[in-house]
Amino acid sequence: MTRSLQVGTLVRFGPYEVNLESGDLRKLGCRVLLQPKSFLVLRSLLGRPGELVTREELKAQLWPGNTFVEFDSSLNVAVRRLRQALCDEAQNPVYIQTDPRHGYRFVGPVETPYHYGATAPDIDPTAPSWFHLQEPVSGSFGSRYAPDSGALGVPRLISPRWTWNSWKAIVPALALLVALAIGILWRSHDLLRRSSAPSTPSIAVLPFVDDSPEKNQQYFSDGLAEELLNELAKTPELRVAARTSSFQFKPGSADLHAVGEKLNVATVLEGTVRKAGNRIRISAELINVHNGFQLWSSSYERDLGDVFAVQEEIARAVSAELKVKLLSHSPSAATPQSTSTDAYNDYLQGRYFSERRTRTDLERASNYYEQAIRLDPNYAPAWSGLAWVRLRQANAGYEANFEKGSRLAREAAEKALKLNPGLAEPYAALGWIQRSHDWDWSAANASFQKALALEPRNTIVLLGASRLAASLGRLQEALALNRRAVELDPLSVTAHIYLGLHAYCAGQMDLSVEAYRKALEINPDDPDAHYLLSLVDLQRSEPAQALAELAKENRELERWVGESLAYDALGRRQDSDRILAKIIATSAQEAAYQIAEVYAFRGQTDLAFHWLERAWSQRDMGLPGFQNDPLIKSLHADPRFAVFLKKMNVD
């Protein structure tokens, strides 16, 4: 059953949006149950963001003058339920801040209200989760897999005559112009709606073509396209394909219809950059991927010394030619960049090698980030990038042990936030550390909520938040966050791997296999998918198929764990024992949790708990979310399981 939302003022903050007339609250498009009094509190606070709303003012809003109620306790309950709905906490507020004995203020970023109408499915008010999915699920799973961050083109050195500051002013205005063009065309022409395009304005920004005579500006062209993508992603009305996906297509040679199908977008922005002497020419065109029609195009040619004037010129062109303003809010400020061209150059190369994630590439990425920091110690994005490299090195066991790697990653993330608290990815890095190393669920939740508030469409943030939700057993929420990441970044291998993990521990084996197969379709050499598919085969009571899948697994430890499980399922206990003995002899320090999984699967409960305790003492990364791991479900009935849950501070 569906119903039309009452057309009214919709306010967005972080991943949430609320209709101030109907009281409908959503997170990433999924309805969140909110009690009427809690909604009235939220509406009052959003009416004056950043300002104190006194308890007396709230009393007048919530209860008429002739109503008799225990005011203090009732208001406290309404605020507490509001915080629960927003995953907020009084001690580490992201949205609702308490001024003791006086009132409350809304401290999160708020986008200017606009009018909106839509159709959405009703949610069952008795559902156990805040999120409504077609297939309600439950469960969680702890894993050792590190987060994804997106791919960049191969870097080339920027010409010394170029500086970041000399062209970064173009990007916000050009992004605004493109967004305006998309919105106007979408609203005034029925062209896109008559096609098989998605039902909301959507775009992929492809890498720009280097059209310079020397063909030595691809590095600059990629940077311009990426910054334009980032600016467009700040437009709430526009769905923008993530960089990981859109930058997989070669500049100037992509089949745009295929791009539209793979990325689920209706339009594509292509462009060229040509530098000759002291002149720059930037051309861009917006294309309907379903019929190839050019919907908008523009070119800008100026002396390098005049490049800052382009922003004002574009703004005048928007006002004079389009006569319509799609956005009811001001464009977000661009992230402050380094004043050093060399530091920015090193930063981009660090990002490129970070995405490749091999041991050698991560070390190269670390070196580039550290060099950028030496050139500009106040360059927050470089500190953030270094935090993620350290985190990946720790997760993979490269260079530093997990304890040391987590400490180095934390220090870099905290430094990035000290320099620029408006960056989302350092908060997400802290959230990963607090989840996988500290097991501090409250702090991890606060970090991810801050990251989501800053960048609700950042796939790194979404995937990290989904893993935390899964660790806490909130599988409907984890799947909703994960599906949103896949929607934004359909060619992200990690997004599909995580979706498979969450579906696996929820008992949705068909969805799990589909997700893993998609990951292999994108990257046939993915190191995780074959082992994970073998676990699905075991849950389907197909151990022979599991062994066939494991034969394609290149990592020795994962192959051994899977084979020990599969041989036991086939009744070949001696073979299972032999392989398990090899795991214990060679990998007891890093695989205590996997050893516990094998013993639990084999029904050896005492040994399973012994290795769980050892995993706890070693702070094994597999433990977060262990309570819903299908391999250890045989332990749930044992009284020691509840004790261990309490030890992990899990409800």
N, C-alpha and C positions, 0 to 999 in steps of 0.2 A: 504494500500500500504506500502511496506517496501523497504528499500534500505540498502546495506552494507556500513558500515562506512569505510572510507578510513583508511587503516592500518597505524598507525603513533604513535607518542609519546603521551602517555596519562599521565597526571599529576593529582594526587589526593591531595585535601586539604579539611579537614573537610568532610562534606557530599557531596562535589562537586568533579567532575572530568571533565577535559577538554582535548580534542584532539588538540594538538598544530598544527597539519597540517590541519585538516578539520574545526576547529573552533567550533566543537560540544561541548556544555557545558551541563552537567547534574547535577541534585541534587537528590541523592538517586535513580538514574536510570532514572529519568524523565527529559526530555529536558527542558532547560531554554533558552528562547529567548534572544539572545545577538547580539547587533548591530555590524557590521564589525569593526568600529573604536574602539569600546569598547573591542572587542576581541584582537585587536592589542595591546591595552594598557595592557590587562591582560597577553598576551604572553610576552611582554617586561618585565613586573614586575616579572613574574614567572621565567624568564631566569636568574634573579639575586635576589633571595629571600633574604630579610633582608637588601639589599643594596639600596641606593638611586639611582633612575633613574631620571635624570634631565628632565626638561620640554623640553630642546633643543634636548635631545636624543629621546624623544617621538615624537617631531615634525619631526625629520628625519625619524622615523619609520612609522609614520602615513601619512605624506604628502611628496611626492618627491620634490626635490629642485625647480622644475619649476611650482609648484602648488601655487596658490595665495589663501589664506584663512585667515579669522580672527582667528589666531591661538589660542590666549588665551581663547576666549569664546568657540571655537569648542572643544578644549581639555577638558575644564571644563565640557562640555556637555557629552563627551565620558566617562569621569571618573564618572560623576554623574549617568549615565545609567549603568555603570559597577557596581557601588555600589548598585543600585536598584536591579539588577539581583542577586547579592550576599547577599541581605538583610543586607547590611552593612551601617554604618553611619559614617560621617566624624568626629562627636564629640566623638563617642565611637568605634573606628575602630577595627574590628576583622581581616580584611584582608588588606585593602588599607589605608595606613597612609599618610597624607599630610605633606610635609615639606614646609611650606609657602614660596612662591616665588621661590622655588628651584625645587621641583619635588615630587615624590611619592616613596614609598617602600612597598613591600608586606611583611606583618608582621605575617601572619598566618602560621601554621605548614604545610610544603610541603613534600610530599613523593616523593622519587626519581623516575623520569620518567621510564616508561617501554613501550614496544610495545604491541599493543592490536588490535584485530579486532573483530567486533561483528555485529549483525543485530538488528535493532531497528525500531519501528514504527515512521513514520513521524509525526510531530505535525502541527496542523493547526496554521499558523502564526497569525490568527485573534482571536485565543482563548484569553479570558479575563484573564487567569491565567498563571503563569509560568509553571504549571504542566499539563501534558497531561494524562487524564484518559479516559477509555472507555465511562464513563457516566459523562459528565461535570455537575457539581453541583454548587450551591451557597448557602450561608446562614451561620449561626453560632448559637451558643447556649451557654448560661452561666449556669454552674452547680456548685453544692457544693461538687463534688466528688473529693477525694484526690488522689494523684498519687500512682502508684504501684512501687515496687522495687524488687520483686523477693523473692524466698523462699530458706531457708537453711535447712539442716538437723538438727536434735536435737543435741545440743552441749553436749559434754562431756569434762571433764577436761583433759588438756594435761599433760602428765607425766612430772614431774619436770626435767627429764633428757633431754627433748626435748626443743629446742628453735627455734623460727622462723628463726633466722639467720643461724641455723645449716643446714637447708634444702632448704631455698628459692633460693639458687643459682642453684639448679637442674632445677627449673621450666622453665626459659627462654630457656635453651638449649634443654630440653626435648620437649618443645613446638615447637621449631625450627625443631627438628628431625621429629616430627609427621607431621608438615606442609610439610617438604621436601618429606616425604614418600607419603603423599596424592597427592602432586603435581606430583611427578614422576610417581606414579601408574596411576594417572588420564591421564597424557599425553602420557605415553609409552604403556599403555595397553588399549584396547578398552572395557575392562570388565565392567566398570561402565557405559559407554555410551550406551552399548547394553541393559542395564537393564532399569527399569523404574525410575532410580534415577534422581534427579534434574540435570539440565543442567550445573551447576557449582559445583566445589568441595565444599562439605558441610560436617559438622561433628557435633555430639553431644558428649559432654564429660560427662559421667555418674559418679556418686559418686564412688570413689574407695572403694574396699572391705578391711576391716580390717582383715588381716590374722594372726595377732599376737596371740600367745598362750593364752594370758590373755583376748583377745578381748576387750581391753580398749583403742584402738587407732583410733576409728572411727572418732573422732573429728579431729585428725591429717589427716586421710585419706581424709575426706571431704575438709579440707583446701587445701591439695595438689591438688586435682582434680579441685577445684575452681580457684586456682592460674594458673593452666595449662590452663583452659578454658579462663581466662582473657588474658593470653599470646597469645593463638591461635587467639583470637578475634582481635588482633592487626595486623593480616596478611590480607592485603586487598584482596588477591585473594581467600580467604577462607571464606565461610559463616558458622558461628558458632551459634548453637542454644543457646539462652540465658539461664542463670542459673535458672531462675524461672521455665522454662519448663523442662530442662534436669535433674534437681535435684528432680523432682517429682517421679522419678523412683527409686526403691529400689536397693541398690548396689548388683550386682551379680545375681539378679533374674529376670531381666527385659526381656520381649519378644522383641528381637532386631528388628524383622520385624515390630512389632507394634510401637516401638520407632521411626523407620524410617518413618512410615506413619504419626504418630501424629506430629512429629517435622519437617517433610519434609526434611530429611537429607539422604544422601547416605551411610554415614559411621558413626560408633560409636566407641569411644575410651573407653575401660574399663581398669581397673587396680587393682592391689592389693598392699598393703603395709604390710610388715611383719617386726616387730621389736622383736629381741630376744637378751637380754643382751645389748651389745654395738655394735650390728650389725644391719644394716638396709638393707632390700631388697625391691626394687620397681620394679614391673613388669607392663607392659602395652601392649595392643594389639589393633590393628585397624581392624575393621570387616566391611565387606560389608553387610549391613542390608538386602539386597534383596536375597542373596543366602547363607549367613552365612560364606563365605570364609574369612579366616584370610589373611589380606593384608600386615600386618607388625606387628612385635612384638619385644620387647627388654626387658632385665632385667638388673638391676644394683644393686650390692651388695657391700657394703663397711663398714668399721668401721665408726662410727659417726665422729671421728676426721678427716677422709679423705673425708668427704662429699663435701667439696668445690672443690676437685680435679675432681669430677664427671663432672662438666661443661666442663672443658678442654678435658676430655676423650671423651665426647659425640661429641664435636666439631671435634676432630680428626677422630672419627668414621664416622661422616657425610662426611668429606672431602675424607677419604680413600675408603669408601664403596659405597657411592652414586654417587660421581664424578660429581654431578650436583648441581647447586644452584638455587633453585626455586625463592627465594626472591632476588630482585634487590636492596633492601634497608636493612639497618641494623635493627635488632630487636629493638623494642622500649624498653627503660629502664623500669625496673620494678618500680612500685610505692614504694617509700621509706616506710618501715614498722617501727613499734616501736622497740626500742632496749629492751623493757621490755616484757618478755613472758607473765607475768600476765596481762599487759595492752592489749596485743593482744588477750589474752583469753577473757577478759571482752568485748573487741570490737566485737568479733565474737558472743558472747552471746547477746550483744545488737542488732546486726543485726538480729539474729534469732527471738527475741521477737518483734522487730520492724515490721517484716513482718506479724505477727499474727494480729496486729492492733486492738485488743480489748483494752478497757480502762486500764485494769489491765496489759496487756502485754506491752502496750506503756509505762506505768509507770516503769515496770521492765526494759525495754530497756533503758529508760532515766537513771535509776540508774546505769546500767552497763556502759553506755557511760561516765557518770560522773566519775565513778570509774576509768575507763581507762584513763581519762584526768588527774585525780589526780595522777595516777602513772606515766604518761608521758604527761605533759602539752603541748608538741610540737608534739603530735600525730595527724596530720591533719585529717586522715580518721575518727577518733573518733569524732572530732568536726563536720565533715560533717554528720556523722550518727546522732549526737545530733540535728543538724539543722533540719533534716527530721522528727525526732520524735516530736520536738517542733511544726513543721508545721502541722503534722497529728493531734496532740492534739488540736491545734488552729482550724483546719478545722472541727474537730468533736465536738468542744465545751467542751473538757475534761480539767479539772484542771484550766487552765487559759482561760480568755476570748480571743476573736479573736485578739484584739489589742495587748494585752500583749504577747500572744503566737507568733504572727508575729514578734514582737520586739525581743523576745528571739531566735527565729529561725534565724532572720537576723544576730544577733550578732554572733551566732555559725557559720553560713556560712561564714561570713566575716573573722572570726578568722581562719577557715580552709584554706581559700584562701590566707590569709597573710602568713600562714605557708607553703603552697604548692599551688601556682597558677596554677599548671598543672593538678589539679583535676577538672573533669567535673561536678560531682554531686553537689558541693556547688554552682556553677554557676546556675545549674538548680533550686536549692532551692531558690536562689535569684530571678530567673525569675518568679517562682510561687508567691513569695511574692509581687514582683513588679506588677504582673498581677492581683492577687486576692485581694490584700490589697491596694497597692499604686495607681493602675490604671495608672501606668506610662508605657505606651505601648512602648515608645522608649527605656527606660532602660531595660524592660523585653525582648525586641527583642535583645538588645545587649548581655544580659546575656545568652539567649538561643543560640545565634549564637556562642558565645565563647564556650559554652558547646558542641555544635555540632561540632565545629572545633576540639575540643580535643577528643571527643568520638562519632563519627557519628553513631555508632551502639549500643549505650547504650540506652536501651528501656526506662529508666526513662527520659532521655533527649529527646528522640523522642516523648514520650507521652506529656511531658510538652510543647514542641514546637508545637505539634499539637493542644493543647488547646489554646495556644496564637493565632495561625493562625485562629482558629475558632472564637475566641473572636473578631478578627479584620475582620471577614467576608470572610476570604480567605479559603473557604471550600475545594477547589481542593487541596490546599497545605496541609490543615489539614488531609484530607483523605489519601493523599500520605504518609505523615509522619506516620499516624496511621496504614496504611496497612504495612508499613515497620516494625513497631513495632510488629505487629501480625506475620509477616513472621519470625522475629527473635525470638519471644517469643510466640509461638502459644498456650501455656497453661496459659498465663497471663489473668486472669479474667478482670482486669482493661483495658487491651488493647482492649478486645472485647466490654466492656461497652462503652468505648470512641468511638469506631467505630460505635456502635449503636447510640450514641448521635449525632455524626456528620452526619450520614446518615438520622436520624430523622429530623434534622432541614434543611437538604437539600431536603427533600421530598422523599427520597428513603426508603419507609417504608418496603419493602421486605428485603432489606439489613439490616435495623435496627433490624427487628425481628430476622433475621438469627444470627446477632451478639449477641443479648441478649440471644437467646436460646443456643448459644454456651457457653456463660458465665455460664448459669445455668447447662449445661452439665458438665462443669469443676467443678463447685461448686454449687450444688443444694441449698445451704443455702445462696447464695449471697444476700446481703441486698438491692441491688439496682434494680435488673433486673425486678422484678414483677411490681413495681411502674412504671418503665420506659416503660414496655410493655403496661401498661394500657394507657399511653399517646399516644402510637401508635394506640391503639384501638380507642381512641377518635378521632384522625385524620382520621381514616377510617370510622367514623360514626358508631361505634359499642360499644355504652356505656354499654350495658348489659355484653359484653365480658370484658370490662374494669373493671366492678365491680367484675366479677369472678376472674380476675387476682389480684385485690386488696385484695380479701379475703385471699390470700396467703402472703400478705405483713405484716411483723411483726412490722415494725416501725410505731408508732401511728401517728406521724405528716404526713409522706408521705401518709399513708392510708387515713387520713382525707382529705388532699388536693385532692387526686385522687377521693374520693367519692363525694366531693363537686362539682367537675367538672362533674363527670359522672351523678349525680342526676340532675344537670341542663340540661345536654344533653338529659336526658330522660323526661324532662318537669316537674320534681319534684322539683320546686323551693323552697318550704318550707323545704324539707329535705336538700337541698343544703344550704339554709340560716342557718339552725340549726347547721350544721357541720362547716360552715364558722365562725359562732359566737364562736364556741369552739376554733377554730384555733386562732382567734383574742384575745380571753380571755387568752389563755395559751402560745401562741408562737409569739406574735407580735414582740418581740425583735429579734428573730432569723429567722423569716419566713416572713418578710415584702415583699420580692420579690415574694414569693409563693402566698401571699394574693393578690398582684397586678395581678399575672397571673390569678387567679380565677375571679377577677372582670373584667379583660379584656376579658376573655373567655365568660363571661356572658353578655358582651356588656355594662357594667357600666363604661363608659370611665372616668368620673370625679374621681370616687373612685379609678380606676386603676392608674391614674396619681398621686393621693394623696399618694398611697402606694409606687409607684415608687420613689417619692420624699423622703418618709420616709426611703426606702431602701438605697437611696443615702446617706442620713444623717447618717445612721447606718453602712455604708460601707459594705452592704450585698454582700456576695460572689457570689450570683446568678446574679449580674448585668453584669459582663464582658461577652460580647457576646449577651446581651439581645435583640439586634436589630433584630435578626433573629430567635428568639424563636417563634415557631408556635402558642403558646398560646396567644401571645400579638400582633399578626399580625393585629388585628382589630384597633390598635392604630396608625398604620403607616400613615394614611391619616390625622390625627389630627395635626395641626401646632405645638402643644406642643411636639410632638415626635421629630421633628427636633431640637427644642430647647434643649431637654433632651440629644439627641445625642451629641450636642456641649458641653453640661455640662460634659459629660463623655469623652470629647476629642476624639471622634470617628468620622472619616470622613463619 
